[in-house]
Amino acid sequence: MQIEAFRFNAFEVNTYVVSQDGECVIVDPGCYTDAEKQTLATFIKQKYTPKYIINTHLHCDHILGVNFLKNEFSIPFAAAKQDEFLLAQAQEFGKRWGWNNVETPKIDTYINDGDTFKIGSGELKIMLTPGHSPGQVAIYSLKDKFVIVGDTLFKGSVGRTDLEGGNLDSLMDSIKDKIITLGGDFTVFPGHGPITTINAEIRENPFLSFFGEDISMDN
């Protein structure tokens, strides 16, 4: 599979286009301005047939382009039901940051732990990783050894848990018991900031230092 990244809106959300065999899914479309939306749509039209929009979670900065893509491509929007309550807060949250035209999307497909999405001849798996939000998920490929983690894990840091529904213990359990067990050589694509690897975070991330040594020999 191929992953192409765009960075959108004032929060610099990483929006990912994951593709194989001419098909793609769009993960966390944070595009807000007309220019951002057209940049993403033009790119997709030139290369792929989009199948789904999948969100790792439903905080306002990650959903800004969902309705635009749903209308542009007539594709369904998939997210965890546990985060659905956040959609009711999106417009009010957006106004705090000068986003006066936040469109609240409707979830078409609820996603659950263990679900699979087909893209061409490949597949993406869903793993529920609560903590940053109750319905935060990770999207991963065992074959291609990558995981899109949303705002659970960052290069050198972890996601905030002070927003409604956040829980630090759950976040750390999700990282320890789910994400890092994928394998040290997995590439990590976060919701903000640069990509990293699981082993790099175990070695260098102060929040993960107590998890153990490099795990590349075990996976």
N, C-alpha and C positions, 0 to 999 in steps of 0.2 A: 504493500500500500504506500501511497504517497501522501504527505501532509504539507500543506502550504498555509502559511500564517499571515494574518493581517492584524494590525493594531489599530483599534478604533476608540473614539470618544475621549473625553477628558481623563477618564480612569485608565486609559491605555489597555483596554481589554484585548486579550488575544483571541481572535476569531480564527477557527481552523476549518479548512476545507480538506476532508479526508477522502481520497479517491482510489479507485481501482477499476480497470477495464472500462473507462469512460463514464463511470457512475461516481457520484460523490454524496456525502452528507456534509452539512454545515453545522459546526459546533459553536455554540455561544455567539450568535451574531450580535455584536455590540455596535454595529454601524448606526449612527444617529443622523448626521447631516445628509442632505441629498447627495452630496459629493461622495461621502463614504458609502452610501447605499449603492450608487451607480458603479463605483469602483469594484465592489464585490460582485454585483450582478453581471457586469460586463465580463469580468474574469471567468465566472462560472459558465456563461453562455458561450464563450469562445472555446471551452475545453470539455465540459462535462454535462451529463444529465443528472440533475440533483434528485435525490430520493427522499431525504428526510432533513428536517432541522432537529438537532438533539441538543438540549441544554444540560450542562453539568449541574446547574442550579438556577434559581430564578430571582436573584437579586437584580435590581433595576438596570444596572450597567451592562448586564449580560443579555438582556432581552430586547434592547432597543430596536433591533432590525428584524425581529421575528415576523411581525405582521407584514412588513414589506416583502420579505422573502416568500411568505405563504401566498400572498397575492401575485407576486411576480412569477412564481413557478408552480403554483397549485400543488404544493407538497405539504404533508402533515408535520405538525410540531409535536415532539416527544419530550416529556420531562416527568419527573417523579411527582406523584400526588402529594407526598409529604411537604413539598415546597409550594403547593398551589396557593396557600394563604398569602404568600409574598406578592402575588400578582395584584391583590387588592391594595397593596401599599405602594405600588410602583409609581403611580402618578404623583402622589404626595412627595415621595422620596426624590423623584426627578426634579420637582420644582425647587427643591433646596439647592440644586446644582445648576439652575437655569435652564433645565430641560422642560419646556412648557408644552411639548407635543408628544409626550410619551404615550404610545399606544399599547394597551394591555392585551396580550394575546390570550387565546383560549387553547388549552392543551387538547390535542386531538388523540394522542396515544400516551397512556401512562406507562412508564418504564419501571421495571422491578429488578432487583438483584438477580443476576444470572441470565437476563434477556440477551438475545443475539440479534444484530442487525446485519443483513447481507448487503454487501457492496460489490457488484460484479461477482468475481469468483472468491472474494475474500469475505471476512466477517469481523464485526466489532462486538465485543462483549461488554456488558454493563455490570458494574460492581457498586453497590450502595456503600457510600463512605461518609456517613453523617458526621457533623461536628461544626463545620463552617455554617451549614444550614441543615435542617433535618432531612431534606431530600437531595443533598449533594451526592452526585455519583461520579465515578471514574469510568472512562471509556477506554478499552484497551484491546490490543491485538497480541495474542500469544505468538503467532507466527512471526510477526514483524517486530516484536519486542518494544512496544511503546505503550505509554499510558497517558491519556489526557485527564488531568486531575482537577480541573477547575481551580477553586481557591482553597484547596486542602493543603497543598504543599508547594512551596516556592524555592527557588535557588537561594539557599541560606536562611530560609524562614518558613513559617507555616501560616495558615489562614487565620484571620481574626475570628473570635468567637463571642464578641460582645454585642452582636446584633441579635434581634429576636430569633429564637430557635437555635442559637449557637450554643455549643457545649465543648469546653476544652478537653475534658476527659474522653468524650466520644471522638473528637478530632484526632487525638493522639492514638487512641485505639485503632481508628481507621488507618492511620499511617502504619502503625506497627503490625497489626494483624492482617491487613489486606494489601496495602500498596507495596510495602517493601518485600512482601513474600512473593511478588511476581518474579523477582530476580534482580540481582545487582546490575546486570547489563541492560536493563530496560531504560529507554529514554523517557524522560518525564517532560510533558508539555503542560505548563501551568497556565492558569487563567490570566496572569499578569507576569511580566518580566521574562527573562531568558530561559531557554530550555536547559535541562540538566540531566543527570542520571541518578538512579537510586543509589548506586555506590558512592557517587560524589557527595550526595546529601548525607549519607551515613558517616562519611569521613569528615565533612566540613560543616554541616549544618548544626549549630549549637543546640537546637531543639531535638535533634535525633542522636546526639552523641552517646546517650545511654543505651541505645538499641543494640550496640554490638559492633563487631569489626566488619570489614568489607565482606560481602556475601557472594561475590562473583564465583567463588570456588564451589558454592553450594547449589548454584542454579545455572 
